[in-house]
Amino acid sequence: MGTISYGIYLMHMLAANAARAVVGHPMGVDVFLLTTPLVIAMAYVSYRFFESPILRYKDRFNPRPAGTKNVAPISSTATSA
């Protein structure tokens, strides 16, 4: 669920508007019950066919040497007492 959560955030209103059009009224449990699986499906499809292929190129443009860890650099403004 965490991998598609941003897609859920982006697409929840599109799914809600589609559900409202299908159901025929703006609010209610039925709108929620239709919106939830719809937005999860939309976010999964977006991640699977759009985000995931793009993320494969991430390391190609920002390579790190093997064995390098994410370590914060030592600040040059630090003073010792």
N, CA, C and O atoms as a Maestro MAE file, in Angstrom:
{
 s_m_m2io_version
 :::
 2.0.0
}

f_m_ct {
 s_m_title
 :::
 protein
 m_atom[324] {
  # First column is atom index #
  i_m_mmod_type
  r_m_x_coord
  r_m_y_coord
  r_m_z_coord
  i_m_residue_number
  s_m_chain_name
  s_m_pdb_residue_name
  s_m_pdb_atom_name
  i_m_atomic_number
  :::
  1 25 0.826 -1.186 0.000 1 A "MET " " N  " 7
  2 3 0.000 0.000 0.000 1 A "MET " " CA " 6
  3 2 0.872 1.252 0.000 1 A "MET " " C  " 6
  4 15 0.491 2.262 -0.590 1 A "MET " " O  " 8
  5 25 2.034 1.205 0.649 2 A "GLY " " N  " 7
  6 3 2.887 2.386 0.723 2 A "GLY " " CA " 6
  7 2 3.429 2.820 -0.621 2 A "GLY " " C  " 6
  8 15 3.663 4.008 -0.843 2 A "GLY " " O  " 8
  9 25 3.631 1.866 -1.527 3 A "THR " " N  " 7
  10 3 4.187 2.232 -2.824 3 A "THR " " CA " 6
  11 2 3.184 2.963 -3.700 3 A "THR " " C  " 6
  12 15 3.581 3.707 -4.598 3 A "THR " " O  " 8
  13 25 1.910 2.772 -3.464 4 A "ILE " " N  " 7
  14 3 0.908 3.452 -4.291 4 A "ILE " " CA " 6
  15 2 0.198 4.580 -3.541 4 A "ILE " " C  " 6
  16 15 -0.748 5.167 -4.065 4 A "ILE " " O  " 8
  17 25 0.642 4.887 -2.332 5 A "SER " " N  " 7
  18 3 -0.074 5.887 -1.531 5 A "SER " " CA " 6
  19 2 -0.050 7.272 -2.163 5 A "SER " " C  " 6
  20 15 -1.024 8.014 -2.038 5 A "SER " " O  " 8
  21 25 1.033 7.640 -2.834 6 A "TYR " " N  " 7
  22 3 1.075 8.951 -3.483 6 A "TYR " " CA " 6
  23 2 0.082 8.989 -4.643 6 A "TYR " " C  " 6
  24 15 -0.574 10.004 -4.875 6 A "TYR " " O  " 8
  25 25 -0.023 7.877 -5.366 7 A "GLY " " N  " 7
  26 3 -1.007 7.802 -6.439 7 A "GLY " " CA " 6
  27 2 -2.429 7.905 -5.919 7 A "GLY " " C  " 6
  28 15 -3.290 8.512 -6.555 7 A "GLY " " O  " 8
  29 25 -2.672 7.307 -4.755 8 A "ILE " " N  " 7
  30 3 -3.994 7.425 -4.131 8 A "ILE " " CA " 6
  31 2 -4.279 8.887 -3.800 8 A "ILE " " C  " 6
  32 15 -5.379 9.386 -4.033 8 A "ILE " " O  " 8
  33 25 -3.271 9.564 -3.253 9 A "TYR " " N  " 7
  34 3 -3.418 10.984 -2.923 9 A "TYR " " CA " 6
  35 2 -3.730 11.803 -4.180 9 A "TYR " " C  " 6
  36 15 -4.594 12.679 -4.160 9 A "TYR " " O  " 8
  37 25 -3.020 11.508 -5.269 10 A "LEU " " N  " 7
  38 3 -3.213 12.289 -6.489 10 A "LEU " " CA " 6
  39 2 -4.553 12.022 -7.170 10 A "LEU " " C  " 6
  40 15 -5.147 12.934 -7.744 10 A "LEU " " O  " 8
  41 25 -5.027 10.794 -7.111 11 A "MET " " N  " 7
  42 3 -6.180 10.418 -7.917 11 A "MET " " CA " 6
  43 2 -7.491 10.245 -7.167 11 A "MET " " C  " 6
  44 15 -8.500 9.869 -7.764 11 A "MET " " O  " 8
  45 25 -7.491 10.514 -5.870 12 A "HIS " " N  " 7
  46 3 -8.712 10.235 -5.123 12 A "HIS " " CA " 6
  47 2 -9.898 11.077 -5.575 12 A "HIS " " C  " 6
  48 15 -11.032 10.598 -5.550 12 A "HIS " " O  " 8
  49 25 -9.667 12.293 -5.979 13 A "MET " " N  " 7
  50 3 -10.790 13.124 -6.414 13 A "MET " " CA " 6
  51 2 -11.305 12.708 -7.787 13 A "MET " " C  " 6
  52 15 -12.503 12.807 -8.052 13 A "MET " " O  " 8
  53 25 -10.408 12.238 -8.672 14 A "LEU " " N  " 7
  54 3 -10.872 11.730 -9.963 14 A "LEU " " CA " 6
  55 2 -11.771 10.513 -9.763 14 A "LEU " " C  " 6
  56 15 -12.820 10.387 -10.394 14 A "LEU " " O  " 8
  57 25 -11.337 9.618 -8.872 15 A "ALA " " N  " 7
  58 3 -12.137 8.428 -8.583 15 A "ALA " " CA " 6
  59 2 -13.456 8.804 -7.909 15 A "ALA " " C  " 6
  60 15 -14.496 8.224 -8.220 15 A "ALA " " O  " 8
  61 25 -13.422 9.763 -6.996 16 A "ALA " " N  " 7
  62 3 -14.650 10.187 -6.311 16 A "ALA " " CA " 6
  63 2 -15.626 10.824 -7.297 16 A "ALA " " C  " 6
  64 15 -16.829 10.572 -7.229 16 A "ALA " " O  " 8
  65 25 -15.118 11.640 -8.203 17 A "ASN " " N  " 7
  66 3 -16.009 12.260 -9.193 17 A "ASN " " CA " 6
  67 2 -16.603 11.214 -10.131 17 A "ASN " " C  " 6
  68 15 -17.768 11.321 -10.516 17 A "ASN " " O  " 8
  69 25 -15.824 10.215 -10.499 18 A "ALA " " N  " 7
  70 3 -16.348 9.131 -11.343 18 A "ALA " " CA " 6
  71 2 -17.409 8.336 -10.588 18 A "ALA " " C  " 6
  72 15 -18.441 7.975 -11.155 18 A "ALA " " O  " 8
  73 25 -17.156 8.065 -9.320 19 A "ALA " " N  " 7
  74 3 -18.128 7.328 -8.505 19 A "ALA " " CA " 6
  75 2 -19.419 8.130 -8.349 19 A "ALA " " C  " 6
  76 15 -20.513 7.569 -8.412 19 A "ALA " " O  " 8
  77 25 -19.291 9.434 -8.147 20 A "ARG " " N  " 7
  78 3 -20.481 10.280 -8.023 20 A "ARG " " CA " 6
  79 2 -21.306 10.264 -9.302 20 A "ARG " " C  " 6
  80 15 -22.536 10.264 -9.254 20 A "ARG " " O  " 8
  81 25 -20.626 10.252 -10.450 21 A "ALA " " N  " 7
  82 3 -21.337 10.221 -11.728 21 A "ALA " " CA " 6
  83 2 -22.075 8.895 -11.916 21 A "ALA " " C  " 6
  84 15 -23.177 8.866 -12.464 21 A "ALA " " O  " 8
  85 25 -21.470 7.808 -11.464 22 A "VAL " " N  " 7
  86 3 -22.100 6.497 -11.602 22 A "VAL " " CA " 6
  87 2 -23.292 6.361 -10.659 22 A "VAL " " C  " 6
  88 15 -24.364 5.900 -11.053 22 A "VAL " " O  " 8
  89 25 -23.083 6.774 -9.398 23 A "VAL " " N  " 7
  90 3 -24.123 6.600 -8.378 23 A "VAL " " CA " 6
  91 2 -25.258 7.602 -8.575 23 A "VAL " " C  " 6
  92 15 -26.426 7.263 -8.384 23 A "VAL " " O  " 8
  93 25 -24.924 8.818 -8.953 24 A "GLY " " N  " 7
  94 3 -25.962 9.805 -9.219 24 A "GLY " " CA " 6
  95 2 -26.213 10.796 -8.102 24 A "GLY " " C  " 6
  96 15 -27.091 11.648 -8.230 24 A "GLY " " O  " 8
  97 25 -25.465 10.711 -7.006 25 A "HIS " " N  " 7
  98 3 -25.578 11.719 -5.953 25 A "HIS " " CA " 6
  99 2 -24.185 11.967 -5.369 25 A "HIS " " C  " 6
  100 15 -23.296 11.126 -5.503 25 A "HIS " " O  " 8
  101 25 -23.991 13.135 -4.715 26 A "PRO " " N  " 7
  102 3 -22.649 13.556 -4.349 26 A "PRO " " CA " 6
  103 2 -22.026 12.897 -3.128 26 A "PRO " " C  " 6
  104 15 -20.799 12.840 -3.043 26 A "PRO " " O  " 8
  105 25 -22.806 12.400 -2.184 27 A "MET " " N  " 7
  106 3 -22.223 11.836 -0.970 27 A "MET " " CA " 6
  107 2 -22.989 10.603 -0.539 27 A "MET " " C  " 6
  108 15 -24.127 10.363 -0.941 27 A "MET " " O  " 8
  109 25 -22.301 9.819 0.311 28 A "GLY " " N  " 7
  110 3 -22.941 8.641 0.861 28 A "GLY " " CA " 6
  111 2 -21.962 7.485 0.962 28 A "GLY " " C  " 6
  112 15 -20.859 7.517 0.417 28 A "GLY " " O  " 8
  113 25 -22.403 6.471 1.675 29 A "VAL " " N  " 7
  114 3 -21.567 5.293 1.867 29 A "VAL " " CA " 6
  115 2 -21.311 4.601 0.535 29 A "VAL " " C  " 6
  116 15 -20.215 4.090 0.303 29 A "VAL " " O  " 8
  117 25 -22.304 4.580 -0.335 30 A "ASP " " N  " 7
  118 3 -22.133 3.934 -1.628 30 A "ASP " " CA " 6
  119 2 -21.077 4.633 -2.479 30 A "ASP " " C  " 6
  120 15 -20.349 3.970 -3.219 30 A "ASP " " O  " 8
  121 25 -20.980 5.955 -2.389 31 A "VAL " " N  " 7
  122 3 -19.932 6.693 -3.103 31 A "VAL " " CA " 6
  123 2 -18.560 6.298 -2.544 31 A "VAL " " C  " 6
  124 15 -17.618 6.065 -3.300 31 A "VAL " " O  " 8
  125 25 -18.461 6.228 -1.231 32 A "PHE " " N  " 7
  126 3 -17.201 5.832 -0.596 32 A "PHE " " CA " 6
  127 2 -16.809 4.408 -0.987 32 A "PHE " " C  " 6
  128 15 -15.652 4.146 -1.315 32 A "PHE " " O  " 8
  129 25 -17.778 3.490 -0.949 33 A "LEU " " N  " 7
  130 3 -17.491 2.089 -1.252 33 A "LEU " " CA " 6
  131 2 -17.119 1.872 -2.716 33 A "LEU " " C  " 6
  132 15 -16.421 0.909 -3.033 33 A "LEU " " O  " 8
  133 25 -17.564 2.730 -3.596 34 A "LEU " " N  " 7
  134 3 -17.162 2.654 -4.996 34 A "LEU " " CA " 6
  135 2 -15.837 3.368 -5.231 34 A "LEU " " C  " 6
  136 15 -15.019 2.913 -6.031 34 A "LEU " " O  " 8
  137 25 -15.623 4.480 -4.541 35 A "THR " " N  " 7
  138 3 -14.404 5.259 -4.716 35 A "THR " " CA " 6
  139 2 -13.167 4.502 -4.238 35 A "THR " " C  " 6
  140 15 -12.129 4.539 -4.900 35 A "THR " " O  " 8
  141 25 -13.262 3.821 -3.107 36 A "THR " " N  " 7
  142 3 -12.086 3.188 -2.505 36 A "THR " " CA " 6
  143 2 -11.432 2.159 -3.425 36 A "THR " " C  " 6
  144 15 -10.238 2.295 -3.695 36 A "THR " " O  " 8
  145 25 -12.128 1.151 -3.918 37 A "PRO " " N  " 7
  146 3 -11.440 0.206 -4.807 37 A "PRO " " CA " 6
  147 2 -11.044 0.829 -6.139 37 A "PRO " " C  " 6
  148 15 -10.049 0.432 -6.746 37 A "PRO " " O  " 8
  149 25 -11.825 1.803 -6.590 38 A "LEU " " N  " 7
  150 3 -11.501 2.467 -7.855 38 A "LEU " " CA " 6
  151 2 -10.190 3.230 -7.757 38 A "LEU " " C  " 6
  152 15 -9.349 3.130 -8.650 38 A "LEU " " O  " 8
  153 25 -10.006 3.985 -6.693 39 A "VAL " " N  " 7
  154 3 -8.777 4.766 -6.556 39 A "VAL " " CA " 6
  155 2 -7.575 3.847 -6.313 39 A "VAL " " C  " 6
  156 15 -6.477 4.143 -6.784 39 A "VAL " " O  " 8
  157 25 -7.758 2.752 -5.595 40 A "ILE " " N  " 7
  158 3 -6.648 1.812 -5.391 40 A "ILE " " CA " 6
  159 2 -6.240 1.200 -6.729 40 A "ILE " " C  " 6
  160 15 -5.049 1.070 -7.013 40 A "ILE " " O  " 8
  161 25 -7.211 0.826 -7.547 41 A "ALA " " N  " 7
  162 3 -6.902 0.268 -8.866 41 A "ALA " " CA " 6
  163 2 -6.213 1.293 -9.756 41 A "ALA " " C  " 6
  164 15 -5.253 0.963 -10.453 41 A "ALA " " O  " 8
  165 25 -6.690 2.526 -9.739 42 A "MET " " N  " 7
  166 3 -6.073 3.571 -10.547 42 A "MET " " CA " 6
  167 2 -4.640 3.836 -10.112 42 A "MET " " C  " 6
  168 15 -3.756 3.995 -10.955 42 A "MET " " O  " 8
  169 25 -4.400 3.886 -8.812 43 A "ALA " " N  " 7
  170 3 -3.062 4.138 -8.305 43 A "ALA " " CA " 6
  171 2 -2.120 2.981 -8.624 43 A "ALA " " C  " 6
  172 15 -0.951 3.200 -8.939 43 A "ALA " " O  " 8
  173 25 -2.625 1.750 -8.545 44 A "TYR " " N  " 7
  174 3 -1.789 0.599 -8.881 44 A "TYR " " CA " 6
  175 2 -1.394 0.625 -10.359 44 A "TYR " " C  " 6
  176 15 -0.229 0.410 -10.695 44 A "TYR " " O  " 8
  177 25 -2.349 0.883 -11.227 45 A "VAL " " N  " 7
  178 3 -2.059 0.937 -12.662 45 A "VAL " " CA " 6
  179 2 -1.067 2.054 -12.965 45 A "VAL " " C  " 6
  180 15 -0.154 1.872 -13.770 45 A "VAL " " O  " 8
  181 25 -1.239 3.194 -12.331 46 A "SER " " N  " 7
  182 3 -0.310 4.305 -12.509 46 A "SER " " CA " 6
  183 2 1.095 3.929 -12.052 46 A "SER " " C  " 6
  184 15 2.074 4.227 -12.737 46 A "SER " " O  " 8
  185 25 1.195 3.279 -10.903 47 A "TYR " " N  " 7
  186 3 2.514 2.882 -10.402 47 A "TYR " " CA " 6
  187 2 3.139 1.829 -11.306 47 A "TYR " " C  " 6
  188 15 4.318 1.914 -11.649 47 A "TYR " " O  " 8
  189 25 2.355 0.852 -11.682 48 A "ARG " " N  " 7
  190 3 2.882 -0.284 -12.449 48 A "ARG " " CA " 6
  191 2 3.341 0.122 -13.839 48 A "ARG " " C  " 6
  192 15 4.397 -0.326 -14.287 48 A "ARG " " O  " 8
  193 25 2.580 0.956 -14.532 49 A "PHE " " N  " 7
  194 3 2.870 1.258 -15.925 49 A "PHE " " CA " 6
  195 2 3.460 2.642 -16.168 49 A "PHE " " C  " 6
  196 15 3.905 2.923 -17.281 49 A "PHE " " O  " 8
  197 25 3.479 3.512 -15.166 50 A "PHE " " N  " 7
  198 3 4.017 4.856 -15.359 50 A "PHE " " CA " 6
  199 2 5.196 5.133 -14.438 50 A "PHE " " C  " 6
  200 15 6.297 5.422 -14.908 50 A "PHE " " O  " 8
  201 25 4.976 5.048 -13.128 51 A "GLU " " N  " 7
  202 3 6.032 5.390 -12.178 51 A "GLU " " CA " 6
  203 2 7.172 4.384 -12.161 51 A "GLU " " C  " 6
  204 15 8.340 4.771 -12.183 51 A "GLU " " O  " 8
  205 25 6.847 3.111 -12.123 52 A "SER " " N  " 7
  206 3 7.863 2.069 -12.010 52 A "SER " " CA " 6
  207 2 8.860 2.088 -13.170 52 A "SER " " C  " 6
  208 15 10.060 2.001 -12.913 52 A "SER " " O  " 8
  209 25 8.431 2.196 -14.431 53 A "PRO " " N  " 7
  210 3 9.416 2.274 -15.513 53 A "PRO " " CA " 6
  211 2 10.311 3.510 -15.419 53 A "PRO " " C  " 6
  212 15 11.494 3.452 -15.755 53 A "PRO " " O  " 8
  213 25 9.752 4.609 -14.969 54 A "ILE " " N  " 7
  214 3 10.553 5.823 -14.839 54 A "ILE " " CA " 6
  215 2 11.562 5.685 -13.699 54 A "ILE " " C  " 6
  216 15 12.701 6.136 -13.824 54 A "ILE " " O  " 8
  217 25 11.157 5.069 -12.598 55 A "LEU " " N  " 7
  218 3 12.055 4.908 -11.455 55 A "LEU " " CA " 6
  219 2 13.242 4.001 -11.768 55 A "LEU " " C  " 6
  220 15 14.270 4.088 -11.096 55 A "LEU " " O  " 8
  221 25 13.123 3.128 -12.781 56 A "ARG " " N  " 7
  222 3 14.254 2.284 -13.165 56 A "ARG " " CA " 6
  223 2 15.422 3.104 -13.694 56 A "ARG " " C  " 6
  224 15 16.570 2.664 -13.630 56 A "ARG " " O  " 8
  225 25 15.139 4.286 -14.212 57 A "TYR " " N  " 7
  226 3 16.193 5.135 -14.760 57 A "TYR " " CA " 6
  227 2 16.825 6.046 -13.715 57 A "TYR " " C  " 6
  228 15 17.762 6.782 -14.025 57 A "TYR " " O  " 8
  229 25 16.335 6.008 -12.502 58 A "LYS " " N  " 7
  230 3 16.800 6.920 -11.457 58 A "LYS " " CA " 6
  231 2 18.307 6.812 -11.230 58 A "LYS " " C  " 6
  232 15 19.007 7.824 -11.215 58 A "LYS " " O  " 8
  233 25 18.800 5.607 -11.057 59 A "ASP " " N  " 7
  234 3 20.220 5.421 -10.761 59 A "ASP " " CA " 6
  235 2 21.099 5.661 -11.983 59 A "ASP " " C  " 6
  236 15 22.294 5.915 -11.836 59 A "ASP " " O  " 8
  237 25 20.545 5.586 -13.154 60 A "ARG " " N  " 7
  238 3 21.337 5.824 -14.357 60 A "ARG " " CA " 6
  239 2 21.827 7.272 -14.415 60 A "ARG " " C  " 6
  240 15 22.927 7.531 -14.904 60 A "ARG " " O  " 8
  241 25 21.030 8.207 -13.927 61 A "PHE " " N  " 7
  242 3 21.390 9.614 -14.004 61 A "PHE " " CA " 6
  243 2 22.009 10.148 -12.718 61 A "PHE " " C  " 6
  244 15 22.496 11.278 -12.701 61 A "PHE " " O  " 8
  245 25 22.005 9.381 -11.662 62 A "ASN " " N  " 7
  246 3 22.590 9.795 -10.393 62 A "ASN " " CA " 6
  247 2 23.336 8.599 -9.783 62 A "ASN " " C  " 6
  248 15 22.930 8.078 -8.744 62 A "ASN " " O  " 8
  249 25 24.429 8.165 -10.432 63 A "PRO " " N  " 7
  250 3 25.118 6.973 -9.938 63 A "PRO " " CA " 6
  251 2 25.915 7.244 -8.669 63 A "PRO " " C  " 6
  252 15 26.444 8.336 -8.462 63 A "PRO " " O  " 8
  253 25 25.985 6.226 -7.834 64 A "ARG " " N  " 7
  254 3 26.824 6.279 -6.633 64 A "ARG " " CA " 6
  255 2 27.837 5.157 -6.727 64 A "ARG " " C  " 6
  256 15 27.519 4.075 -7.221 64 A "ARG " " O  " 8
  257 25 29.047 5.397 -6.263 65 A "PRO " " N  " 7
  258 3 30.025 4.306 -6.248 65 A "PRO " " CA " 6
  259 2 29.541 3.165 -5.359 65 A "PRO " " C  " 6
  260 15 28.842 3.394 -4.372 65 A "PRO " " O  " 8
  261 25 29.912 1.951 -5.707 66 A "ALA " " N  " 7
  262 3 29.500 0.787 -4.922 66 A "ALA " " CA " 6
  263 2 30.026 0.895 -3.503 66 A "ALA " " C  " 6
  264 15 31.171 1.294 -3.292 66 A "ALA " " O  " 8
  265 25 29.209 0.547 -2.544 67 A "GLY " " N  " 7
  266 3 29.607 0.576 -1.141 67 A "GLY " " CA " 6
  267 2 29.420 1.919 -0.463 67 A "GLY " " C  " 6
  268 15 29.679 2.040 0.734 67 A "GLY " " O  " 8
  269 25 28.980 2.926 -1.191 68 A "THR " " N  " 7
  270 3 28.759 4.244 -0.596 68 A "THR " " CA " 6
  271 2 27.434 4.248 0.142 68 A "THR " " C  " 6
  272 15 26.409 3.825 -0.393 68 A "THR " " O  " 8
  273 25 27.464 4.726 1.367 69 A "LYS " " N  " 7
  274 3 26.241 4.801 2.163 69 A "LYS " " CA " 6
  275 2 25.731 6.222 2.187 69 A "LYS " " C  " 6
  276 15 26.457 7.162 1.864 69 A "LYS " " O  " 8
  277 25 24.485 6.372 2.569 70 A "ASN " " N  " 7
  278 3 23.912 7.708 2.729 70 A "ASN " " CA " 6
  279 2 24.368 8.275 4.058 70 A "ASN " " C  " 6
  280 15 23.714 8.069 5.080 70 A "ASN " " O  " 8
  281 25 25.468 8.977 4.053 71 A "VAL " " N  " 7
  282 3 26.034 9.557 5.250 71 A "VAL " " CA " 6
  283 2 26.070 11.067 5.077 71 A "VAL " " C  " 6
  284 15 26.524 11.562 4.045 71 A "VAL " " O  " 8
  285 25 25.610 11.785 6.049 72 A "ALA " " N  " 7
  286 3 25.630 13.245 5.978 72 A "ALA " " CA " 6
  287 2 27.069 13.745 6.026 72 A "ALA " " C  " 6
  288 15 27.883 13.214 6.782 72 A "ALA " " O  " 8
  289 25 27.386 14.743 5.241 73 A "PRO " " N  " 7
  290 3 28.746 15.273 5.259 73 A "PRO " " CA " 6
  291 2 29.038 15.977 6.582 73 A "PRO " " C  " 6
  292 15 28.138 16.475 7.259 73 A "PRO " " O  " 8
  293 25 30.302 16.002 6.922 74 A "ILE " " N  " 7
  294 3 30.727 16.688 8.138 74 A "ILE " " CA " 6
  295 2 30.684 18.179 7.871 74 A "ILE " " C  " 6
  296 15 31.228 18.658 6.876 74 A "ILE " " O  " 8
  297 25 30.044 18.900 8.753 75 A "SER " " N  " 7
  298 3 29.892 20.342 8.578 75 A "SER " " CA " 6
  299 2 31.227 21.041 8.857 75 A "SER " " C  " 6
  300 15 31.923 20.727 9.823 75 A "SER " " O  " 8
  301 25 31.560 21.991 7.989 76 A "SER " " N  " 7
  302 3 32.796 22.731 8.193 76 A "SER " " CA " 6
  303 2 32.601 23.880 9.170 76 A "SER " " C  " 6
  304 15 33.574 24.514 9.578 76 A "SER " " O  " 8
  305 25 31.359 24.157 9.552 77 A "THR " " N  " 7
  306 3 31.098 25.262 10.473 77 A "THR " " CA " 6
  307 2 31.035 24.786 11.926 77 A "THR " " C  " 6
  308 15 30.851 25.590 12.839 77 A "THR " " O  " 8
  309 25 31.188 23.485 12.134 78 A "ALA " " N  " 7
  310 3 31.121 22.958 13.503 78 A "ALA " " CA " 6
  311 2 32.375 23.391 14.262 78 A "ALA " " C  " 6
  312 15 33.481 23.368 13.724 78 A "ALA " " O  " 8
  313 25 32.185 23.779 15.495 79 A "THR " " N  " 7
  314 3 33.320 24.182 16.327 79 A "THR " " CA " 6
  315 2 33.414 23.257 17.525 79 A "THR " " C  " 6
  316 15 32.411 22.738 18.015 79 A "THR " " O  " 8
  317 25 34.611 23.067 17.973 80 A "SER " " N  " 7
  318 3 34.801 22.233 19.162 80 A "SER " " CA " 6
  319 2 35.197 23.116 20.333 80 A "SER " " C  " 6
  320 15 35.920 24.097 20.158 80 A "SER " " O  " 8
  321 25 34.739 22.782 21.497 81 A "ALA " " N  " 7
  322 3 35.014 23.614 22.662 81 A "ALA " " CA " 6
  323 2 36.140 23.052 23.470 81 A "ALA " " C  " 6
  324 15 36.511 23.626 24.494 81 A "ALA " " O  " 8
  :::
 }
 m_bond[323] {
  # First column is bond index #
  i_m_from
  i_m_to
  i_m_order
  :::
  1 1 2 1
  2 2 3 1
  3 3 4 2
  4 3 5 1
  5 5 6 1
  6 6 7 1
  7 7 8 2
  8 7 9 1
  9 9 10 1
  10 10 11 1
  11 11 12 2
  12 11 13 1
  13 13 14 1
  14 14 15 1
  15 15 16 2
  16 15 17 1
  17 17 18 1
  18 18 19 1
  19 19 20 2
  20 19 21 1
  21 21 22 1
  22 22 23 1
  23 23 24 2
  24 23 25 1
  25 25 26 1
  26 26 27 1
  27 27 28 2
  28 27 29 1
  29 29 30 1
  30 30 31 1
  31 31 32 2
  32 31 33 1
  33 33 34 1
  34 34 35 1
  35 35 36 2
  36 35 37 1
  37 37 38 1
  38 38 39 1
  39 39 40 2
  40 39 41 1
  41 41 42 1
  42 42 43 1
  43 43 44 2
  44 43 45 1
  45 45 46 1
  46 46 47 1
  47 47 48 2
  48 47 49 1
  49 49 50 1
  50 50 51 1
  51 51 52 2
  52 51 53 1
  53 53 54 1
  54 54 55 1
  55 55 56 2
  56 55 57 1
  57 57 58 1
  58 58 59 1
  59 59 60 2
  60 59 61 1
  61 61 62 1
  62 62 63 1
  63 63 64 2
  64 63 65 1
  65 65 66 1
  66 66 67 1
  67 67 68 2
  68 67 69 1
  69 69 70 1
  70 70 71 1
  71 71 72 2
  72 71 73 1
  73 73 74 1
  74 74 75 1
  75 75 76 2
  76 75 77 1
  77 77 78 1
  78 78 79 1
  79 79 80 2
  80 79 81 1
  81 81 82 1
  82 82 83 1
  83 83 84 2
  84 83 85 1
  85 85 86 1
  86 86 87 1
  87 87 88 2
  88 87 89 1
  89 89 90 1
  90 90 91 1
  91 91 92 2
  92 91 93 1
  93 93 94 1
  94 94 95 1
  95 95 96 2
  96 95 97 1
  97 97 98 1
  98 98 99 1
  99 99 100 2
  100 99 101 1
  101 101 102 1
  102 102 103 1
  103 103 104 2
  104 103 105 1
  105 105 106 1
  106 106 107 1
  107 107 108 2
  108 107 109 1
  109 109 110 1
  110 110 111 1
  111 111 112 2
  112 111 113 1
  113 113 114 1
  114 114 115 1
  115 115 116 2
  116 115 117 1
  117 117 118 1
  118 118 119 1
  119 119 120 2
  120 119 121 1
  121 121 122 1
  122 122 123 1
  123 123 124 2
  124 123 125 1
  125 125 126 1
  126 126 127 1
  127 127 128 2
  128 127 129 1
  129 129 130 1
  130 130 131 1
  131 131 132 2
  132 131 133 1
  133 133 134 1
  134 134 135 1
  135 135 136 2
  136 135 137 1
  137 137 138 1
  138 138 139 1
  139 139 140 2
  140 139 141 1
  141 141 142 1
  142 142 143 1
  143 143 144 2
  144 143 145 1
  145 145 146 1
  146 146 147 1
  147 147 148 2
  148 147 149 1
  149 149 150 1
  150 150 151 1
  151 151 152 2
  152 151 153 1
  153 153 154 1
  154 154 155 1
  155 155 156 2
  156 155 157 1
  157 157 158 1
  158 158 159 1
  159 159 160 2
  160 159 161 1
  161 161 162 1
  162 162 163 1
  163 163 164 2
  164 163 165 1
  165 165 166 1
  166 166 167 1
  167 167 168 2
  168 167 169 1
  169 169 170 1
  170 170 171 1
  171 171 172 2
  172 171 173 1
  173 173 174 1
  174 174 175 1
  175 175 176 2
  176 175 177 1
  177 177 178 1
  178 178 179 1
  179 179 180 2
  180 179 181 1
  181 181 182 1
  182 182 183 1
  183 183 184 2
  184 183 185 1
  185 185 186 1
  186 186 187 1
  187 187 188 2
  188 187 189 1
  189 189 190 1
  190 190 191 1
  191 191 192 2
  192 191 193 1
  193 193 194 1
  194 194 195 1
  195 195 196 2
  196 195 197 1
  197 197 198 1
  198 198 199 1
  199 199 200 2
  200 199 201 1
  201 201 202 1
  202 202 203 1
  203 203 204 2
  204 203 205 1
  205 205 206 1
  206 206 207 1
  207 207 208 2
  208 207 209 1
  209 209 210 1
  210 210 211 1
  211 211 212 2
  212 211 213 1
  213 213 214 1
  214 214 215 1
  215 215 216 2
  216 215 217 1
  217 217 218 1
  218 218 219 1
  219 219 220 2
  220 219 221 1
  221 221 222 1
  222 222 223 1
  223 223 224 2
  224 223 225 1
  225 225 226 1
  226 226 227 1
  227 227 228 2
  228 227 229 1
  229 229 230 1
  230 230 231 1
  231 231 232 2
  232 231 233 1
  233 233 234 1
  234 234 235 1
  235 235 236 2
  236 235 237 1
  237 237 238 1
  238 238 239 1
  239 239 240 2
  240 239 241 1
  241 241 242 1
  242 242 243 1
  243 243 244 2
  244 243 245 1
  245 245 246 1
  246 246 247 1
  247 247 248 2
  248 247 249 1
  249 249 250 1
  250 250 251 1
  251 251 252 2
  252 251 253 1
  253 253 254 1
  254 254 255 1
  255 255 256 2
  256 255 257 1
  257 257 258 1
  258 258 259 1
  259 259 260 2
  260 259 261 1
  261 261 262 1
  262 262 263 1
  263 263 264 2
  264 263 265 1
  265 265 266 1
  266 266 267 1
  267 267 268 2
  268 267 269 1
  269 269 270 1
  270 270 271 1
  271 271 272 2
  272 271 273 1
  273 273 274 1
  274 274 275 1
  275 275 276 2
  276 275 277 1
  277 277 278 1
  278 278 279 1
  279 279 280 2
  280 279 281 1
  281 281 282 1
  282 282 283 1
  283 283 284 2
  284 283 285 1
  285 285 286 1
  286 286 287 1
  287 287 288 2
  288 287 289 1
  289 289 290 1
  290 290 291 1
  291 291 292 2
  292 291 293 1
  293 293 294 1
  294 294 295 1
  295 295 296 2
  296 295 297 1
  297 297 298 1
  298 298 299 1
  299 299 300 2
  300 299 301 1
  301 301 302 1
  302 302 303 1
  303 303 304 2
  304 303 305 1
  305 305 306 1
  306 306 307 1
  307 307 308 2
  308 307 309 1
  309 309 310 1
  310 310 311 1
  311 311 312 2
  312 311 313 1
  313 313 314 1
  314 314 315 1
  315 315 316 2
  316 315 317 1
  317 317 318 1
  318 318 319 1
  319 319 320 2
  320 319 321 1
  321 321 322 1
  322 322 323 1
  323 323 324 2
  :::
 }
}
